[in-house]
Amino acid sequence: MPSIIHSKWFNWFAISSFFLCGLWSLLTQEPYWLAVPFILVLAFPLFQFVVTKTEQLYWLLLIVLPLSTEYNFSSTLGLDLPDEPLLIILSVAVLASILYQPTSYRFIFDSPIFRWIIAYLIWMFISLCYAPNQWLAIKFLLAKTWYILPLVLLTALIHQRSGNFKKTALYLCIPMLLVVIQTLTRHAFYGFDFVAIKKTMGPFFRNHVNYSAMLVCLIPIGFLIHHFTQDHRKKKFIKAGIAIALIGLFFAYSRGAWLALIVGVAGYWLIKKNMLGKAILVGLITMIISIVALINNNRFMQFAPEHDQTIFHENFSEHLNATIGLKDISNAERIHRWVAGVRMVAEKPWTGFGANSFYNNYQPYTAAPFKTWVSNNPEHSTVHNYFLLIALEQGIPALLLFAGLLIYLLLQSQQLYHQFQNNYYRTIALVLGIILLMITSLNFTSDLIETDKIGGLFWLAAGLLIGLKYHLQIEKETLAI
């Protein structure tokens, strides 16, 4: 069958579109119309390329995920390049694939993980209808969709082949290792100074929080690669890579990432002992009791910082001491915004203030005693707690749906670890559970799931768990024969 690019229909379409758009451009005196035929003509070969090279583009996406950079085209439009355009292109390919061959995705559509995601997206659409700025809410929903389609659906589909799990691990870790090496090299010229870390990770990461978060989440994958590598010579290189990653994590000077590493180690033990569900339950009960106790009689006011003592420390040891004494600027400002966030949730508990609305609305809800030197928020950053961010922007139902999805993913990883007979898949399930626990820990003090790096890893983990569930079913059928 001849390609559409070489068909007579395509040639006539190209000639007629150029003639009609050229004529319209002359009539309206608008030269921009001359670009339309070129866009239309290029759309066909581009679509054909995307459909035939979908898997190659998927692997390219994983490679560039740690290497992408933020670029603002205007004050209202910014993209992560080049991974976000790739996500959009792959989303189109996934939709076309679903329409052409829907049976290939049946095991995904039947997955409880996918149903949790659909429920979350449905509520996101409902909250969009009540958002004051619906354009921002629509952009948010579209962005969420083009993350989920490739990173969940396409990931699950591609990882029906067992060897692709290894490729995913390598394609994520090798580019990140290169970023760590260049960061450490540049940082060395500053004597590994605490303040200088901000100057060394560009253009790949906005700040040391994003950098250390992705680094700590990929370290378990490094250990996974080492575990399954048989060649002793290769093992030495992998050990060197893990050592470099740990050194990079130390010199990232990120307390949140260090805590996430501890959480990951604890998660390793909890999953192996099949105690993760109990730990989650205890954690939820403790959290609810703590929140109620703080709100009751305004006890949270006791944690108001001393304004003049809450400063930025250029020495890291002083920074840690200030953290322990609740006097460092970053944590004090977090509490300032958390107080505002909780008050915003109380104001609009069901549908929230709308996606991307925190910065434009939070100042009237702040408490003066918690104000710090950076409370004017020149960076336009958000509440620094992803779970609180969901509740205040999309309502408590969105928080419950997302928390339900997250808990289900964590319990699914533990369940898969204990159900698999195959050690290869068991270990992958274990590592995915550890990564998800690390992401959970990080997002109690940040909102990193809205970034391409950690958000990408989160949705990728969801897709990989669906893929693992598919392999478990195959294993059970094989053993039953």
C-alpha positions in Angstrom: 0.0 0.0 0.0 1.6 3.3 -1.1 2.4 5.9 1.6 -0.1 8.8 2.0 2.8 11.2 1.4 3.3 9.9 -2.1 -0.4 9.6 -3.0 -2.1 11.8 -5.7 -4.6 12.9 -3.0 -1.9 14.3 -0.9 -0.3 16.2 -3.8 -3.6 17.8 -4.7 -4.3 18.6 -1.1 -0.9 20.4 -0.8 -1.4 22.4 -4.0 -5.0 23.4 -3.2 -4.2 24.4 0.4 -1.2 26.5 -0.7 -3.4 28.2 -3.3 -6.4 28.9 -1.0 -4.3 30.1 1.9 -2.2 32.3 -0.4 -5.4 33.8 -1.9 -6.9 34.4 1.6 -3.6 36.0 2.7 -3.8 38.5 -0.2 -7.5 39.3 0.5 -7.0 39.8 4.3 -3.5 41.2 4.1 -2.4 38.8 6.8 0.9 37.0 5.8 0.5 34.5 8.7 -1.9 32.5 6.5 1.0 31.5 4.3 2.3 29.3 7.1 -0.9 27.3 7.3 -0.3 25.1 4.2 3.2 24.2 5.3 1.8 23.2 8.7 -0.9 21.1 7.1 1.5 19.4 4.7 4.0 18.6 7.4 1.3 17.2 9.7 0.8 14.1 7.6 4.4 12.9 7.4 5.0 13.9 11.1 1.9 11.9 12.1 3.1 8.9 10.1 6.6 9.1 11.6 5.1 9.3 15.2 2.8 6.3 14.6 5.6 4.1 13.1 8.4 5.2 15.5 6.3 5.5 18.8 8.5 3.2 20.8 11.7 4.9 19.7 10.3 8.3 20.7 9.3 6.7 24.1 12.9 5.7 24.8 14.1 9.1 23.7 11.6 10.6 26.3 13.2 8.6 29.1 16.7 9.6 28.1 15.9 13.3 28.0 13.8 13.3 31.2 16.8 14.0 33.5 18.2 16.4 30.9 15.3 18.6 30.1 15.2 22.3 31.0 12.4 24.8 31.8 11.8 27.4 29.1 9.2 30.3 29.4 7.9 31.5 26.1 5.9 34.2 27.8 4.7 35.1 31.3 1.8 32.6 30.9 3.3 29.9 28.7 6.2 27.7 29.8 7.3 24.2 28.7 9.9 21.7 29.8 12.1 21.1 26.7 12.4 18.7 25.1 10.5 16.2 27.2 7.1 18.0 27.3 6.7 18.3 23.5 7.6 14.6 23.3 4.9 13.9 25.8 2.4 15.7 23.7 3.4 13.9 20.5 3.3 10.5 22.3 -0.1 11.3 23.7 -1.4 11.8 20.1 0.2 8.5 19.2 -1.4 6.7 22.2 -4.9 8.1 21.3 -4.5 7.0 17.7 -3.3 3.5 18.8 -6.3 3.2 21.2 -8.7 4.0 18.3 -7.0 1.7 15.9 -6.3 -1.3 18.2 -8.2 -0.9 21.5 -7.9 -4.6 22.5 -4.2 -4.0 23.1 -5.0 -1.8 26.0 -7.7 -4.0 27.6 -5.4 -5.2 30.4 -4.7 -1.5 31.2 -8.3 -0.5 31.2 -9.2 -3.4 33.5 -6.5 -2.3 36.0 -7.7 -0.8 39.3 -4.8 1.6 39.0 -6.2 3.0 35.7 -9.7 3.3 37.3 -8.2 5.3 40.2 -6.6 7.6 37.7 -9.8 8.0 35.7 -11.7 8.9 38.9 -9.1 11.5 39.8 -9.3 13.0 36.3 -13.1 13.1 36.4 -13.0 15.0 39.7 -10.3 17.3 38.2 -12.8 18.1 35.4 -15.6 18.8 37.9 -13.4 21.2 39.9 -12.4 22.8 36.6 -16.1 23.8 36.1 -16.0 25.8 39.4 -12.5 27.3 38.9 -12.5 31.2 38.8 -9.8 31.1 36.1 -11.0 28.3 33.8 -8.2 28.8 31.3 -5.5 28.0 33.9 -7.6 24.9 35.0 -7.9 23.7 31.4 -4.1 24.0 30.8 -3.6 22.1 34.1 -5.9 19.3 33.0 -4.4 19.1 29.5 -0.9 18.9 31.0 -2.0 16.1 33.4 -3.5 14.2 30.5 -0.4 14.3 28.3 1.7 13.1 31.2 -0.6 10.2 32.0 -1.2 8.9 28.4 2.4 8.1 27.5 3.8 7.5 31.0 1.0 5.2 32.2 -0.6 3.7 29.2 2.3 3.5 26.8 4.6 2.4 29.6 2.4 -0.5 30.6 2.0 -1.5 26.9 5.8 -1.4 26.1 6.7 -3.3 29.3 4.7 -6.3 28.3 8.2 -7.3 27.0 10.3 -8.2 30.1 13.6 -6.9 28.7 12.2 -3.4 28.5 12.4 -3.0 32.3 16.2 -3.1 32.0 16.2 -0.5 29.2 14.1 1.8 31.3 16.5 1.6 34.2 19.5 2.3 32.0 17.9 5.1 30.0 17.0 6.9 33.2 20.2 6.4 35.2 22.9 7.0 32.6 21.8 10.6 31.7 21.2 11.4 35.3 24.7 10.2 36.2 26.1 12.5 33.5 24.3 15.4 35.1 25.7 14.5 38.6 29.2 14.3 37.2 29.0 17.7 35.6 27.4 19.2 38.7 30.1 17.8 41.0 32.8 19.0 38.7 31.4 22.5 38.6 30.7 22.5 42.3 34.3 21.5 43.0 35.5 24.8 41.5 33.5 26.5 44.3 35.0 24.3 47.0 31.6 22.5 47.4 30.3 25.6 49.0 26.7 25.4 50.3 25.4 28.5 48.6 27.2 27.7 45.3 25.2 24.5 44.7 22.6 26.7 43.0 25.1 27.7 40.3 26.1 24.2 39.3 23.1 22.2 38.1 21.8 24.4 35.3 20.3 24.2 32.8 19.0 20.7 33.7 17.4 21.6 37.1 15.9 24.7 38.5 17.3 24.3 42.0 19.0 21.8 44.3 15.6 20.5 45.6 14.5 19.2 42.2 18.0 17.9 41.4 18.4 16.0 44.7 14.8 14.7 44.5 15.4 13.0 41.2 18.8 11.8 42.2 17.6 10.1 45.4 14.7 8.5 43.5 17.0 7.0 40.9 19.6 5.6 43.4 17.4 2.5 44.1 17.3 1.8 40.4 21.1 1.9 40.4 21.2 -0.8 43.0 18.6 -2.7 40.9 20.9 -2.6 37.9 23.9 -3.8 40.0 21.8 -6.6 41.4 20.9 -8.0 38.0 24.3 -7.5 36.3 26.3 -10.7 36.1 29.5 -9.4 34.5 32.0 -8.5 37.3 33.7 -5.8 35.2 30.5 -4.1 34.6 29.6 -4.4 38.3 32.7 -2.3 39.1 31.5 0.5 36.9 28.0 0.3 38.3 29.4 0.5 41.9 31.4 3.6 40.9 28.3 5.1 39.4 26.3 4.5 42.7 29.2 6.0 44.7 29.2 9.1 42.5 25.4 9.4 42.9 25.7 9.2 46.7 28.4 11.8 46.7 26.3 14.0 44.5 23.4 13.5 46.9 25.5 14.5 49.9 26.8 17.7 48.2 23.3 18.6 47.0 22.7 19.8 50.6 19.0 18.9 50.5 17.5 17.8 53.8 14.4 16.6 52.1 16.3 14.2 49.8 18.4 12.9 52.7 15.2 12.2 54.6 13.7 10.5 51.5 16.7 8.2 51.4 16.0 7.2 55.1 12.4 6.6 54.2 13.5 4.5 51.2 15.6 2.3 53.5 12.7 1.9 56.0 10.4 1.1 53.0 12.7 -1.6 51.9 12.4 -3.3 55.3 8.6 -2.7 55.6 7.8 -4.1 52.1 10.0 -7.2 52.7 8.3 -7.8 56.1 4.8 -7.2 54.5 4.2 -4.4 57.0 3.8 -1.4 54.7 0.0 -1.3 55.1 0.2 -1.2 58.9 2.8 1.6 58.7 0.6 3.6 56.4 -2.4 3.2 58.7 -0.3 4.3 61.7 1.0 7.2 59.8 -2.4 8.4 58.7 -3.8 8.2 62.2 -0.8 10.0 63.6 -1.2 12.7 61.0 -4.9 13.2 61.6 -4.5 13.4 65.4 -1.6 15.9 65.0 -3.6 18.2 62.6 -6.6 18.2 64.9 -4.4 18.9 67.9 -2.7 21.8 66.2 -6.0 23.4 65.0 -7.7 23.0 68.3 -7.5 26.2 70.3 -5.1 27.5 67.7 -2.1 25.6 69.2 -0.3 26.0 65.9 0.4 29.6 66.9 3.0 28.3 69.3 5.2 27.5 66.3 5.3 31.1 65.0 9.0 32.0 64.4 11.0 34.9 65.7 11.0 37.2 62.6 14.5 38.7 63.2 16.1 35.3 63.9 14.6 33.5 60.9 17.3 34.1 58.3 19.1 32.3 55.5 22.3 30.6 56.7 25.2 30.5 54.2 27.0 27.9 56.3 25.4 24.4 56.1 26.1 23.4 59.7 24.4 26.6 60.9 21.6 25.8 58.4 21.1 22.4 60.0 21.1 23.8 63.5 18.5 26.4 62.5 16.4 23.5 61.0 16.5 21.6 64.3 15.6 24.8 66.2 12.8 25.6 63.7 14.5 28.9 62.9 15.7 28.4 59.3 14.0 30.5 56.7 12.8 27.8 54.3 10.9 25.8 56.9 9.6 28.9 58.6 8.2 30.1 55.2 6.7 26.7 54.6 4.8 26.9 57.9 3.6 30.4 56.8 2.2 29.0 53.6 0.8 25.9 55.2 -1.3 28.0 57.6 -2.6 29.9 54.6 -3.3 26.7 52.7 -5.3 25.1 55.6 -7.4 28.3 55.9 -8.0 28.2 52.1 -9.2 24.5 52.3 -11.6 25.6 55.1 -12.9 28.4 52.9 -13.6 26.1 49.8 -13.4 22.5 50.9 -15.3 20.9 48.0 -14.0 22.3 44.7 -11.1 24.4 45.9 -9.8 27.7 44.3 -8.9 26.1 41.0 -5.7 24.7 39.5 -2.6 27.0 39.5 -4.5 29.4 41.8 -2.5 29.3 45.1 -0.2 32.3 44.4 -3.0 34.6 43.3 -5.2 33.9 46.4 -3.1 32.9 49.4 -2.0 36.2 50.9 -5.3 37.2 52.6 -5.3 33.8 54.4 -1.8 34.1 55.9 -1.2 34.7 59.6 1.0 37.7 60.4 3.0 36.0 63.2 4.3 33.5 60.7 5.6 36.1 58.2 9.2 35.8 57.2 11.8 37.8 55.2 10.7 36.0 51.9 7.0 36.1 52.4 6.6 38.4 49.5 7.3 35.3 47.4 9.1 36.8 44.4 9.5 33.3 42.8 5.7 32.8 42.7 6.2 29.4 44.3 3.4 27.4 45.9 2.4 26.0 49.3 5.3 23.4 49.4 3.1 20.5 50.3 1.6 18.6 47.4 -1.2 17.1 49.4 -2.3 20.4 50.8 -1.9 21.9 47.3 -4.4 19.4 45.8 -6.9 20.1 48.6 -6.8 23.9 48.3 -6.9 24.0 44.5 -9.1 21.1 43.6 -11.0 20.3 46.9 -10.8 17.6 49.5 -12.4 15.0 47.2 -9.4 15.4 44.9 -7.1 14.9 47.8 -8.9 11.7 48.9 -8.8 10.4 45.3 -5.1 11.1 44.9 -4.2 9.8 48.3 -6.3 6.6 47.5 -4.3 6.2 44.3 -1.0 6.7 46.0 -1.8 4.2 48.8 -3.1 1.7 46.3 0.2 2.0 44.3 2.2 1.5 47.4 0.2 -1.6 48.6 0.2 -2.9 45.0 4.0 -2.9 44.9 4.2 -4.8 48.2 1.5 -7.3 47.1 3.4 -7.9 43.8 6.6 -8.4 45.6 5.1 -11.2 47.7 3.1 -12.8 45.0 5.7 -13.2 42.3 7.7 -16.3 42.1 10.1 -14.7 39.6 12.9 -12.9 41.4 13.4 -10.5 38.5 9.8 -9.1 38.8 9.8 -9.3 42.6 12.8 -7.0 42.9 11.4 -4.5 40.4 8.2 -4.4 42.4 10.3 -3.8 45.6 12.2 -0.9 44.0 9.1 0.7 42.7 7.6 0.7 46.2 10.7 2.3 47.6 10.7 5.0 44.9 7.0 5.8 45.5 7.7 6.1 49.3 10.5 8.5 48.5 8.3 10.5 46.3 5.6 10.6 49.0 8.2 11.8 51.5 9.5 14.5 49.2 6.0 15.9 48.5 5.2 16.5 52.1 7.6 19.5 51.9 7.4 20.2 48.2 5.0 20.0 45.2 7.3 18.0 42.9 4.6 15.9 41.2 3.8 19.0 39.2 7.4 19.0 37.8 8.4 17.0 34.8 11.1 15.1 36.7 9.4 13.7 39.8 6.0 13.9 38.2 7.4 11.8 35.3 8.8 9.2 37.7 5.5 9.0 39.6 3.3 8.3 36.5 6.0 6.0 35.1 5.9 4.0 38.3 2.1 3.7 37.9 2.5 2.4 34.4 5.3 -0.1 35.4 3.1 -1.5 38.2 0.3 -2.1 35.6 2.9 -3.9 33.5 4.1 -6.0 36.4 0.5 -7.0 37.2 0.2 -8.2 33.5 3.4 -10.4 34.0 2.0 -11.8 37.3 -1.1 -12.9 35.5 1.0 -14.6 32.9 3.1 -16.3 35.6 0.0 -17.6 37.4 -1.4 -19.0 34.1 1.9 -20.7 33.4 2.1 -22.3 36.8 -1.5 -23.5 36.6 -0.7 -25.5 33.4 
